[in-house]
Amino acid sequence: MTTIDIAAAPSLTSATRLRLTVRGRRVVAFLAALPAIAALSIAIVSGGGALASADHGAAEGAFTTVTVLPGDSLWSIAEEVAPAADPRDVVDAIARLNALGSAELVAGDTLAIPAEYAARD
């Protein structure tokens, strides 16, 4: 029987470690971020089409306008222009049509009222 000296036998595992330089780490980081950069670029380029950029406005007769008087609120305007309708629905329609961020109105402003509701005198 033969004996093998384990200490004298060549090592089966490699002791080589991968070392990256600063430049190499930057390249690896860039390559890892490349899919996110590409997705963001595509989103920016294609997202512009979702903006309201049509040159033509609403069709003629699609809405009427009223001028906000001192003391007016969306609720009071809604009750006045459409007394038979639910004021909550009318307020919502006015807010959406005018892209209002809040319910605060300023006297003298002009509001568009959907044509489905009666015109205010």
C-alpha positions, 0 to 999 in steps of 0.5 A: 500500500502506498501512502500519499503525503498530503502536505507535499501534494499539490493544492486542488483549490485555487487561492486566486482572488478577484480584485477590482480596481477603482475603475473596475468597480465603477464599470461594474456599478455602471453595468448594474445600473444600466437597466434602470437608466434605460427604463427611466429614459424610456419612461421619460421619452414616452411619458410626454405623450400622456400630457394634455398637449392637444391644441384644440380645446373642448368642443363648442357647447361642451361647457358654459362659464360663470364668474365667481361672485364674492361669497360663492363656493363650489357648493353654492354654484352647484346648487344654483346651476343644477338645483335638481341634481345632487350637488356633490356630483355637480361639484365634482364635475366642476372641479374636474373640468377646471382642474381645481386642486382645492375648493377655494375660489377667488371672486372674479375667477371664471369657472367652466360649468359642464353643459349637462347642467343648466346655465347660471344667470 
